[in-house]
């Protein structure tokens, strides 16, 4: 839309073999050149046998496939292009009720026997030109995309999802190696790099960044060495055998210039287009990121960055030269080569003077020097001063081109409906110009020192001017307005906020996100160091956003496997006897009848949470414990200002259960009953939860297990903790008493540190 592309009617250019410089004009010759340069590895003759003995460093268990895994991997996948069998996802969805049991049996047997069916290994390979390439006669200007069987990709997607979680959980991959992993994006990595550079500059050091690129990536993987690597890492034998079957005896049919060629055998490589290829490639090159200091190595798929900081740039280059040589030596032994044309170097140091004789990195006849202008890595343009002026200028220009093209479709009389235009403007223009703002946006001001309220300008007026121009162009493209329309009206009617407001919100949300990352995530590691550090003046723009966060709970979304079996909401509603369509009055009547039937020797806990109505909005909770119709324990507590009623309800139930377990009379009880009126908390108690108050729900599970192990009378069975919803505020004595305790807790002084239950 916004660019001048080559017409699809133009004849495709011939291909030139970069090895022997022969010109391929007809389709058959082109296919041979593409296979030779893109789908083969000159080192494949040096591949090792599959049965080379290895000593695994650990054992990684692989879970059994269940029906929910299958439905997630196949039915909820996008309607991707089908492979040679031409069966799309929609057909599988229609026939699912008939074929699902057969598919489950097939997938289970494939993994148990270590076999990937031959029909899943046949791919129709589409040759796609890479954008913005200067020479389209070079085979490297094209990307081979494998169109595989949708059913086969379901199995590959299922295995890839499990392997990704296991690779993080068992620390098979270094913490700063990103790619096909959950909760890890390229912007996270560029933010880590920027933070480390700024921290080093703050400490008076100089920093050098060297980027490298793996040549061929997926197509360069040697099957024998891949299988050896997986065995070293500890993956189970049946899974390794399945991957061996997946990676060998592959065939492709190249689709080029509208024609599909004959079957061609491949001896190496992983298919681009397979869901499992990214994680397998990451595991294949994992040793690179464990060499030297892993905290100075960053990688996203095949893009690698090495960082060095010291008092001298020459010393940095010597360190990077040694690191690069180590990577090159390892690559030679593993059949991996690096593209020297894509390696770049940049120095970061204070001062206004640009070095004319900046030191370079030189190894094996390759000299990598600094170049004028910024260094581009993972879509971010790094300049020497980390001002990111070039980054904003380049991306704003691209976004403005799109916005102007979009504006040409509309005027004050006719055009695309504003709601659709706005969606296109946000997706195609604003997302482009705001890309990686989490990395580069420093805020308008920063504190001058830790002992005063004085602030220093970050000199971002130029950045904001470029971005606001894109925003206003998008607003004018969205609305049928005149050139003289007031700017405030443009922002209000288009619902497109000024750049500074948008950037501040993005930065704050990014900081909040660090509280929802697993402990192995490099952003979480750096955020924890910032919070625990003694330095009162933050050392980087990322550190400033972290310091500005109020105290909050840390949640680990990867604490439990995503394939863990959990009861459905309908099952949980039956277990806790929820409203189930009844009126509250009828539910209260039914509860009173049920409560009268509970054995009096059982312990009962009524708990509740409350939030005060004042401007502070403090939250508290309370519980009572009864047995033989006698109140044996009562407690009220405050959670302070940074908690919600949901947190107070969960904490009150957990603390009440712990208090009941600690009662000497617990040995006379068979079951422990938990009653509360918060329906959502009631449904989640007794299972793992990856949301707010995660640690509280985990503690409740520990108490549930401890209840069965408590000392008890010989004739009593272990019993269990039973949870039941109770209608609130309907004169149920226990619930009213817990509500009173919760209100008392909300009125208490907040704790200095939010304590665990």
Protein Blocks (a to p, Z undefined) as FASTA:
>chain_A
ZZccddfkbccdddddfklopacfblmlmmmmmmmmmmccfklmmpccfklccddfbdcd
dddddfklmmmmmmmpccddddfkopafklmmmmmmmmmmmmmmmmmmmmmnopacfklm
pccddddddehifblkbmklpccdddddfklmmmmmmmmmmmmmmmmmnomacfklgcjd
ehiafklmmmmmmmmmmmmmmnopacdddddddehilmmpcfklmmmmmmmnopafklmm
mmmmmmgoiacdddeehiacdddddfedjdehiaklmmmmmmmmmmmmmgcjfklccceh
jaccdddddfbfklmmmmmmmmmmmmmmmmmmnopacdfklgccddddedjbdcfkbccd
deehiacdddedjddeehiacdfkonommmmmmmmmmmmmmmmmmmmmpcfkbccdfklm
mmmmmmmmmmmmmgoklmmmgbjbdcfbfkbcbdcdehlmlmmmmmmmmmmmmmmmmpcc
dfklcfklmmmmnopacfklmmmmmmmmmmmmmmmccfklmklmmmmmmmmpmblbdfbf
klmmmmmpccdddddfklpcfklccddfklmmmmnopnnopafklmmmmmmmmmmmpcfk
bccddddddddfbfnopacddddddeehiafbdcdddebjmbcfklmmmmmmmmmmmmmm
mpmklmmpmbdcdddfbfklmmmgopacfbehklmmmmmmmmmmmmmmpccdfklcfbja
ddddddehihpaklmmmmmmmmmmmmpccdfbdcdZZ
